[in-house]
Amino acid sequence: MWKWLGILFSIIMIITGCQQDPMKQILTETHTEIDWVDFIKWDGEEYLGVHTGVLSNESFVDVKIGEVQFKVADNVSNPSYRLKDGDAAFHEPGTELFSIKGEKKLMAVKSPYSINGYQLYYLNDGEGYKWNFKDLPLELVNKVEIYLDNTLVNEIDDIKSFLEILRKGTLQTTFQPNTNYQDPIYYEMVFYAEGPVAHQYTLFFDGETYYWHPWDTEMLSDEIGAFLK
């Protein structure tokens, strides 16, 4: 009986886990695994990775504020571990942390894997994530870039038409991409408006259909293919 009560407690812990908690515990009968979210602990605060935004221009990078002291992924297996300043989920010790001009709630680290060379982090203060497509001021977008494998393949000339195709996407929550012959191609779309953060969203092509996830899955007109060349 106690064994089954233990398993039931484990299931409840997984279901009720908080999405913003940097430490997600996956409990089994024999061991505990920690599934870390992308975070940095600094100055007593927790910063989470901005995954639909990139630094719009390196000129927004201000001063170095410190360095990562400890990488917790692969090094911490104790679920009772208490995060301390300088801890990061995935960055190695010595990774430099930079402030962003005019933005007290953002920081940046250099990254060869991020468009424009920096990965952004935002203060997890309960205000919510601000870089969903619905938060992008479309009327202020002044530049759109398309990337493939982190390489710029096109800068959109007709921004209005491109945005119109995205806005006319067809909601299809049950859509399944065709992966019989190949994995979908991943394009990154970067939208520049005002401020240090350019919104970034992924556009997929499975060989037959263009689609993306502004919130739920939406299928797009084949017209968008002309902008990807």
N, C-alpha and C positions, 0 to 999 in steps of 0.2 A: 504493500500500500504506500509506504513512504517513498519507494522508488517512483511510483506513478505520480505522487504529489510533487516530487522534485521535477519531473519532466513537465508537468502542467505549469509549475512556477516558471520554468525556463521559457516556455512558449509565451506566457503572459509578458515576461520581460522583453521579449523580442517585439511583440505586437505593440507594446506601449512605449517603446523607445522613442526618444525625442529626436527629430530630424536635425535640430541644431546642436545637439550634444556632440562634442568632438570625439567622444569615445562611445562607440556602439558595441555592446557586448553580445556575442553570439555564444550562448551556453549550450553545452551538451552534457551527456551523462559523465563524460570522462575529462573534459577540459574546457577552458574558456578561450575564445578567440576574440581579438579586438579589431573591429573594422573602423579605422580612423577616417574621419572626414578631413579635408584639406584645411588646416588651421595654422595660425601662428599665435602664440601667447606673448603679449608684450605690454609692459607698463601696467600690469594688473588686469589687462583687458584681453578678450579673445577676438581675433580677426579671422574671417572665413574667406576662402577663395572666391573671386568673382569669375564665374564660369561662362557667362554670356557677355563679357566685356573685356576690352583690352585698352592699354594706354593709347590715347589718341596721338600723342606727340611726346617725344623724350624731353621737350622743354618744360613739361609739367613736373618732372622729377626735381625734387628740392634737395634736401641734405640727407646724409647718412645718419640714421638714428640708432643703429646698433647692428648686431649680428646674431644669427641663430646660434644657440649654445648646444642644443641637443635635439637629435632626430628621434622621435618616439617610435615610429613605424619600424618594425623588425628588432627593436631594442626593448620594448616594454610589453610584458605579457600579464602584468598584475592589474586587474580591473580596479584596484583601490588606489592606483597611482594618482597623485595629485599634480596637475599641470603647474609648471612654474614659468616665470618670465624667461624668454629665450627658447622655449620648447617650440618645435614645429613638427607637423605630421610627417612631411616628406622631404624637407630641405636639410641638406647636410650642415654640420657645424661650420661656422665661418661665412655662411651665406649672408650677404649684406642686405640690410633693411633700409628703405628710403621713404621719406615723407613725400607727400604730393602737395604742390603749391595750392593754397586756398582750400584744401580739403583735409580737415582734421580727422575725418573718419576713414581715411584711406591710407594704405601703405603699399609699397611695391618692392619686388625683388627681381633682379635680372634673371631672364630665362631664355635660353636659345630655342625653346619650344613654343614660345608665345609670339604672336604677331606684334611687331614693333618692339620686341626685345624685353618686355617686362610683364610679369604676372602681378595682378592687382589683388588686394585683400581689403575687405571692408569690416568696420567695427560691428560686431554682433551685439547690438544694443536693443534689440527687440523691435526696431522700426520696420523690419522686413526687407526682403530682397527687392532692389529697385531697377534691375536691368532686364526685366521681361519685355517682350516686344510691345505689349500694351503701354509700356512706360516710355517708349521711344517717341520723341516729338517729330513726327514725319515731316511736318512743315518746315522744320529747321535742318533737315538732312541736306548737307552740301557736298558730300562725297560718299560713294559706295565702291568698295573694292571686293574682288572675288579672289580667293586663295585656293590652291590645290596643293596638298602636301606642304603647307607653309610657304608656298611660292606664289607670288602675285601673278595671276593670269589675265586679269582684266580690271580696268577702272571704268565704271559705268558712265557713259555720256548722257544717256536719256534716263536720268534718275526717276523722273515722274512715271514713266511707263513701267520701269522695273518695279517700283513700289506698288503700282496698280495691280500688277500680276500677283504680287504677294498678298495684297488685300483681298483679291478675288479667289483666294484659295478655298477649296471645297473640304469642309470638315468630314473626316472619315476615320472615326476612332477604331474601326475594325480592320483597317487596311493592313495587309501583310506584304512586305516587299518580296519580289521574285529573287530568290537566292539560289535557284537551280543551277545556274551557270557561273555566277560570280558574286562576290560581295558588293554591296552598293558603293558607289563613288561618293566621297564626302567632300563637299565644297564648303568653305567658310566665307560667309558674307559679313563684311564689316561696314557699319554705318556711322559716319562721322556727322556730328551736329555741333553742340557747344559743350565746353568743359573737357576735363581730362580723360573721360571714359567714352570710348567708341563702342557701341553695341555690336556684339558678334553672335551670329546664329549659323547653325549648320544646315546646308541644303543637300539633300540626298538624291541620287539617281540610280535606280536598280537595273538600268538597261531598257526599261519600258516606261517608267513613271518617275516624275520629279515630285518630291514631297519634303515636308519639313515639320517642325514641332514648335510653333510659336506659343502654344500651350498644349492643346491636343493635336493629334496628327492631322495635317491638311495636305491634300493633293493639289498640285499646281499645273497650270497650262504648259503644254510643250513649248509655248512661245519663250519661256524663260531660258531654254537651251541656247538661243541666239546670244544671250548675254554671257555665256560661260566660255566662249571661245576666245 
